[in-house]
Every structure is written in C-alpha cells, then in structure tokens.
Amino acid sequence: MACEIVKGALSCTNVFPQPTTHTTLLARLSEGSDPSAWREFCDRYGELIGRFARQQNLQPTDCDDVLQDVLMALTRSMPKFQYDPTKGRFRSYLKTIVAHAISRKICQKHSDLPLDKIGDGAVSSSDAEQAWEAEWRQYHLRRAMCTIEAELSPNDRAAFARYALRGEDARKTAESLGLSIDQVYQAKSRILKRLTQIIDQQIREEG
C-alpha cells in the first residue's frame, strides 16, 4: 500500500528550499520585507496550486494566473496574518484562497454563465475537497522524496524505484545493480521508513 502511495511522485521535479519550518516561513512572509520568502513559498506551493487548478479544467496559462492571484491575495493578507494552528490548518486556509482565485478565473472566462454556476461551489464540492487533499499528500511526498534524494545512496534509490515502485522482480533488480536480494529488500524497507519519518515531521511543522 505504501508503495502505491509513492507512485506518481517518483521524481524530484522541484528543488525545494533547505529546511525552514513552516511557521518560520509564514513569519517571514508576514513581515513583508523578505523577497526570498515569497520565492520559497512559490517553490514550495506553486506546483500544488497549479496541479489543483488544472484539475478544475483550467488551461496552463490560466493556472499561472491563478498562482499570481493567490500570491497577490497573500501579499495583501500576510502583513496582518497571525498563524494560529488552533484556529484551523494552514492547508485549509490556503485552499480557500486558491478556490477563490480559481472561481474568479472561471468567472472571467465564462462571464455569460449564471452566477450560481461560477461561485465558489465549483471548487468546494466533495470531489474538489478530495482532489485538494490528494494534491496536498502528493506535495508532502514530493518534498520527502527530495530529502531522500539527498540522503540515501544511488543504489538504494535505484533499487527502491525498480523493485518497490515499478514492480520489477527483486532478483532481477539485484543482478542489474550488483546487489544482493537482501540489499534490495533492505533498501525498500529503509526508504519507506524514512519517507514516513520525513512526512510526519513535515506535517508537524505545518501545524
């Protein structure tokens, strides 16, 4: 089951910034005087926002507009923003801002539609909620995979990709990489354990 979850996030397509905690990043954003904080935010969440927007049937150029709209909305709100995890999760706060941006883009593109067809309900259905949660899990997985890329040996990563993710026979994997079968099994176990640790830490930092 764990391997099924990992599939779909094989490659480290984004170079995530080196660790700053979630709350630290939000504090830097709220100060409004650190351009690197906005770049880091975009590096972290840009793909998440774009992938979710595409699931709402927006074109790539529209998805770029949504990201810019989200950044502008956050720019306006962050100077007064005080992150309090007891009042709700950050991912829910971000999802609300993204949903508003998507709805505005849909409204611009379909101005002839009735208002009840282009309200926030278009991105607040149960399907959209599930899509957002799925993208959020993939976001955490992509970040964790980037850490794995930096921490573990190429042989371990190759064994994991071929045996655990692609379903290649363990013996064939071992022979092609010059490893023992036990080493292939150990690589799978080690990486799955480490992924779980990294994602748990990311979620704790997220609040």
C-alpha contacts under 8 A as a table, 3 or more apart, distances in Angstrom:
res1	aa1	res2	aa2	distance
1	M	4	E	5.11
1	M	5	I	6.52
2	A	5	I	5.17
2	A	6	V	6.43
2	A	192	L	7.32
3	C	6	V	5.04
3	C	7	K	6.35
3	C	164	A	6.09
3	C	165	L	6.00
3	C	192	L	7.91
4	E	7	K	5.29
4	E	165	L	7.43
5	I	8	G	7.67
6	V	9	A	5.87
6	V	10	L	7.00
6	V	141	L	7.09
6	V	165	L	7.41
7	K	10	L	6.16
7	K	165	L	6.11
9	A	12	C	7.56
9	A	138	Q	6.73
9	A	141	L	6.69
9	A	142	R	5.76
9	A	145	M	7.71
10	L	142	R	7.80
10	L	145	M	7.46
10	L	161	A	7.63
11	S	142	R	7.60
11	S	145	M	7.52
12	C	15	V	7.02
12	C	142	R	6.24
12	C	143	R	7.73
12	C	145	M	6.34
12	C	146	C	5.36
12	C	149	E	7.77
13	T	142	R	8.00
14	N	43	D	7.11
15	V	43	D	7.48
15	V	146	C	7.34
16	F	40	E	7.83
16	F	43	D	6.23
16	F	44	R	6.17
16	F	143	R	6.71
16	F	146	C	7.27
17	P	20	T	7.81
17	P	40	E	6.40
17	P	43	D	7.44
17	P	44	R	7.66
20	T	24	T	6.32
20	T	25	L	6.49
21	T	24	T	5.12
21	T	25	L	6.31
21	T	205	E	5.87
21	T	206	E	7.70
22	H	25	L	5.26
22	H	26	L	6.38
22	H	205	E	5.44
22	H	206	E	5.20
22	H	207	G	7.87
23	T	26	L	5.08
23	T	27	A	6.13
23	T	83	Y	7.42
23	T	205	E	7.07
23	T	206	E	7.10
24	T	27	A	5.07
24	T	28	R	6.28
25	L	28	R	5.13
25	L	29	L	6.24
25	L	37	A	6.49
25	L	41	F	7.68
26	L	29	L	4.99
26	L	30	S	6.12
26	L	83	Y	7.42
27	A	30	S	5.10
27	A	31	E	6.46
28	R	31	E	5.35
28	R	32	G	7.02
28	R	33	S	7.77
28	R	34	D	6.49
28	R	37	A	6.13
29	L	32	G	5.43
29	L	33	S	7.67
29	L	34	D	6.90
29	L	37	A	5.84
29	L	38	W	6.68
29	L	78	M	6.32
29	L	79	P	7.57
30	S	78	M	4.41
30	S	79	P	4.44
30	S	80	K	6.78
30	S	81	F	6.08
30	S	82	Q	7.87
31	E	34	D	7.29
31	E	78	M	7.63
31	E	79	P	5.88
32	G	35	P	7.81
32	G	75	T	7.57
32	G	78	M	7.38
32	G	79	P	6.13
34	D	37	A	5.49
34	D	38	W	7.30
35	P	38	W	5.39
35	P	39	R	6.58
36	S	39	R	4.97
36	S	40	E	6.08
37	A	40	E	5.03
37	A	41	F	6.10
38	W	41	F	4.94
38	W	42	C	6.14
39	R	42	C	5.11
39	R	43	D	6.11
40	E	43	D	4.97
40	E	44	R	6.11
41	F	44	R	5.11
41	F	45	Y	5.95
41	F	46	G	7.53
42	C	45	Y	5.28
42	C	46	G	4.72
43	D	46	G	5.79
43	D	47	E	7.64
44	R	47	E	7.42
44	R	48	L	7.97
45	Y	48	L	5.14
45	Y	49	I	6.19
45	Y	139	Y	7.85
46	G	49	I	5.27
46	G	50	G	6.10
46	G	67	L	6.73
47	E	50	G	5.00
47	E	51	R	5.93
48	L	51	R	5.34
48	L	52	F	6.24
48	L	135	E	6.25
48	L	136	W	6.92
48	L	139	Y	6.17
49	I	52	F	5.26
49	I	53	A	6.11
49	I	63	C	7.95
49	I	66	V	7.98
49	I	67	L	6.56
49	I	98	V	7.02
50	G	53	A	5.08
50	G	54	R	6.20
50	G	60	P	8.00
50	G	63	C	5.42
50	G	64	D	7.05
50	G	66	V	7.74
50	G	67	L	6.86
51	R	54	R	5.16
51	R	55	Q	6.43
51	R	135	E	7.39
52	F	55	Q	5.10
52	F	56	Q	6.71
52	F	131	A	7.11
52	F	132	W	6.42
52	F	135	E	6.77
53	A	56	Q	5.14
53	A	57	N	7.03
53	A	58	L	6.03
53	A	63	C	5.70
53	A	66	V	7.47
53	A	102	I	6.72
54	R	57	N	5.21
54	R	58	L	4.98
54	R	59	Q	6.55
54	R	60	P	7.12
54	R	63	C	6.60
55	Q	58	L	7.22
55	Q	131	A	7.76
56	Q	102	I	7.95
56	Q	123	V	7.26
58	L	62	D	5.83
58	L	63	C	6.23
59	Q	62	D	5.14
59	Q	63	C	6.21
60	P	63	C	4.96
60	P	64	D	6.38
61	T	64	D	5.12
61	T	65	D	6.45
62	D	65	D	4.95
62	D	66	V	6.23
62	D	105	K	7.17
63	C	66	V	4.95
63	C	67	L	6.32
64	D	67	L	5.16
64	D	68	Q	6.36
65	D	68	Q	5.09
65	D	69	D	6.07
65	D	105	K	7.91
66	V	69	D	4.95
66	V	70	V	6.11
66	V	98	V	7.33
66	V	101	A	5.55
66	V	102	I	6.06
66	V	105	K	7.06
67	L	70	V	5.07
67	L	71	L	6.24
67	L	98	V	7.95
68	Q	71	L	5.09
68	Q	72	M	6.17
69	D	72	M	5.10
69	D	73	A	6.14
69	D	101	A	6.01
70	V	73	A	5.07
70	V	74	L	6.15
70	V	97	I	6.33
70	V	98	V	6.03
70	V	101	A	6.28
71	L	74	L	5.08
71	L	75	T	6.01
72	M	75	T	4.92
72	M	76	R	6.35
73	A	76	R	5.26
73	A	77	S	6.31
73	A	97	I	7.38
74	L	77	S	4.99
74	L	78	M	5.49
75	T	78	M	5.55
75	T	79	P	7.31
76	R	79	P	6.91
77	S	80	K	5.86
77	S	81	F	6.06
78	M	81	F	4.56
78	M	82	Q	7.99
84	D	87	K	5.70
84	D	88	G	7.34
85	P	88	G	5.33
85	P	89	R	5.73
85	P	90	F	7.24
85	P	207	G	5.48
86	T	89	R	7.78
88	G	92	S	7.09
88	G	93	Y	7.51
89	R	92	S	5.43
89	R	93	Y	6.63
89	R	206	E	8.00
89	R	207	G	6.25
90	F	93	Y	4.98
90	F	94	L	6.11
90	F	206	E	7.06
90	F	207	G	6.94
91	R	94	L	5.06
91	R	95	K	5.94
91	R	136	W	7.80
92	S	95	K	4.97
92	S	96	T	6.24
93	Y	96	T	5.32
93	Y	97	I	6.62
94	L	97	I	5.19
94	L	98	V	6.17
95	K	98	V	5.02
95	K	99	A	5.94
95	K	132	W	7.38
96	T	99	A	5.09
96	T	100	H	6.27
97	I	100	H	5.22
97	I	101	A	6.32
98	V	101	A	5.06
98	V	102	I	6.17
99	A	102	I	5.13
99	A	103	S	6.10
99	A	120	D	6.47
99	A	123	V	5.75
99	A	124	S	7.42
100	H	103	S	5.10
100	H	104	R	6.20
100	H	120	D	6.29
101	A	104	R	5.17
101	A	105	K	6.30
102	I	105	K	5.06
102	I	106	I	6.19
102	I	123	V	7.66
103	S	106	I	5.05
103	S	107	C	6.08
103	S	118	I	6.26
103	S	119	G	6.12
103	S	120	D	5.69
103	S	122	A	7.11
103	S	123	V	7.30
104	R	107	C	4.96
104	R	108	Q	6.23
105	K	108	Q	5.10
105	K	109	K	6.30
106	I	109	K	5.16
106	I	110	H	5.95
106	I	118	I	6.52
107	C	110	H	5.20
107	C	111	S	5.42
107	C	113	L	7.91
107	C	118	I	5.90
108	Q	111	S	5.64
110	H	113	L	5.69
113	L	117	K	6.45
113	L	118	I	7.08
114	P	117	K	5.46
114	P	118	I	7.03
115	L	118	I	5.37
115	L	119	G	6.18
116	D	119	G	5.64
117	K	121	G	7.97
117	K	122	A	7.19
118	I	121	G	7.38
118	I	122	A	6.21
119	G	122	A	6.08
120	D	123	V	5.64
120	D	124	S	6.12
121	G	124	S	4.63
121	G	125	S	6.13
122	A	125	S	6.58
123	V	128	A	5.47
123	V	129	E	7.71
124	S	127	D	7.94
124	S	128	A	5.76
124	S	129	E	6.29
125	S	128	A	5.13
125	S	129	E	6.21
126	S	129	E	4.97
126	S	130	Q	6.14
127	D	130	Q	5.13
127	D	131	A	6.11
128	A	131	A	4.88
128	A	132	W	6.10
129	E	132	W	5.15
129	E	133	E	6.26
130	Q	133	E	5.11
130	Q	134	A	6.06
131	A	134	A	5.05
131	A	135	E	6.12
132	W	135	E	5.10
132	W	136	W	6.08
133	E	136	W	4.98
133	E	137	R	6.27
134	A	137	R	5.18
134	A	138	Q	6.29
135	E	138	Q	4.95
135	E	139	Y	6.03
136	W	139	Y	4.92
136	W	140	H	6.39
137	R	140	H	5.22
137	R	141	L	6.18
138	Q	141	L	4.87
138	Q	142	R	6.05
139	Y	142	R	5.22
139	Y	143	R	6.38
140	H	143	R	5.18
140	H	144	A	6.15
140	H	199	I	6.20
140	H	202	Q	7.18
141	L	144	A	4.98
141	L	145	M	6.04
141	L	195	L	7.80
141	L	199	I	6.88
142	R	145	M	5.06
142	R	146	C	6.33
143	R	146	C	5.20
143	R	147	T	6.64
144	A	147	T	5.13
144	A	148	I	6.32
144	A	195	L	6.05
144	A	198	I	5.81
144	A	199	I	6.13
145	M	148	I	4.85
145	M	149	E	6.15
145	M	195	L	7.27
146	C	149	E	5.02
146	C	150	A	6.57
147	T	150	A	5.19
147	T	151	E	6.15
147	T	198	I	7.98
148	I	151	E	5.08
148	I	152	L	5.77
148	I	191	I	7.51
148	I	194	R	7.78
148	I	195	L	7.43
149	E	152	L	6.16
149	E	153	S	7.99
149	E	157	R	7.48
152	L	156	D	6.53
152	L	157	R	6.81
153	S	156	D	5.27
153	S	157	R	6.35
154	P	157	R	5.10
154	P	158	A	5.98
155	N	158	A	5.07
155	N	159	A	6.00
155	N	177	L	7.00
156	D	159	A	5.18
156	D	160	F	6.10
156	D	184	V	7.44
156	D	187	A	5.09
156	D	188	K	7.75
156	D	191	I	7.98
157	R	160	F	5.10
157	R	161	A	6.11
157	R	187	A	7.46
157	R	191	I	7.95
158	A	161	A	5.12
158	A	162	R	6.09
158	A	177	L	7.99
159	A	162	R	5.32
159	A	163	Y	5.76
159	A	164	A	7.59
159	A	173	T	6.42
159	A	174	A	7.44
159	A	177	L	7.49
159	A	184	V	5.65
159	A	187	A	6.54
159	A	188	K	7.28
160	F	163	Y	5.41
160	F	164	A	5.06
160	F	165	L	6.64
160	F	184	V	7.23
160	F	187	A	6.04
160	F	188	K	5.08
160	F	191	I	7.35
161	A	164	A	5.77
161	A	165	L	4.93
161	A	166	R	6.21
162	R	165	L	5.86
162	R	166	R	4.98
162	R	167	G	6.39
162	R	168	E	5.51
162	R	173	T	6.58
163	Y	166	R	5.90
163	Y	167	G	5.02
163	Y	168	E	4.72
163	Y	169	D	6.31
163	Y	170	A	5.87
163	Y	173	T	6.41
163	Y	184	V	7.49
163	Y	188	K	7.72
164	A	167	G	5.71
164	A	168	E	7.57
164	A	188	K	6.27
168	E	172	K	7.06
168	E	173	T	6.52
169	D	172	K	5.28
169	D	173	T	6.15
170	A	173	T	5.05
170	A	174	A	6.10
170	A	181	I	6.21
170	A	184	V	6.68
170	A	185	Y	7.71
171	R	174	A	5.08
171	R	175	E	6.17
171	R	181	I	5.85
172	K	175	E	5.18
172	K	176	S	6.12
173	T	176	S	5.31
173	T	177	L	6.24
173	T	179	L	7.98
173	T	184	V	7.39
174	A	177	L	5.34
174	A	178	G	5.81
174	A	179	L	4.59
174	A	180	S	5.44
174	A	181	I	5.44
174	A	183	Q	7.71
174	A	184	V	6.22
175	E	178	G	5.13
175	E	179	L	6.23
175	E	180	S	7.44
176	S	179	L	7.80
179	L	183	Q	6.11
179	L	184	V	6.95
180	S	183	Q	5.14
180	S	184	V	6.61
181	I	184	V	5.10
181	I	185	Y	6.39
182	D	185	Y	5.06
182	D	186	Q	6.02
183	Q	186	Q	4.94
183	Q	187	A	6.01
184	V	187	A	5.12
184	V	188	K	6.42
185	Y	188	K	5.28
185	Y	189	S	6.33
186	Q	189	S	5.08
186	Q	190	R	5.87
187	A	190	R	5.11
187	A	191	I	6.05
188	K	191	I	5.41
188	K	192	L	6.15
189	S	192	L	5.33
189	S	193	K	6.10
190	R	193	K	5.25
190	R	194	R	6.13
191	I	194	R	5.00
191	I	195	L	5.96
192	L	195	L	5.10
192	L	196	T	6.27
193	K	196	T	5.25
193	K	197	Q	6.43
194	R	197	Q	5.03
194	R	198	I	6.16
195	L	198	I	5.16
195	L	199	I	6.07
196	T	199	I	5.32
196	T	200	D	6.07
197	Q	200	D	5.21
197	Q	201	Q	6.26
198	I	201	Q	5.15
198	I	202	Q	6.21
199	I	202	Q	4.97
199	I	203	I	6.15
200	D	203	I	5.22
200	D	204	R	6.26
201	Q	204	R	5.09
201	Q	205	E	6.24
202	Q	205	E	5.16
202	Q	206	E	6.10
203	I	206	E	4.92
203	I	207	G	6.53
204	R	207	G	5.50
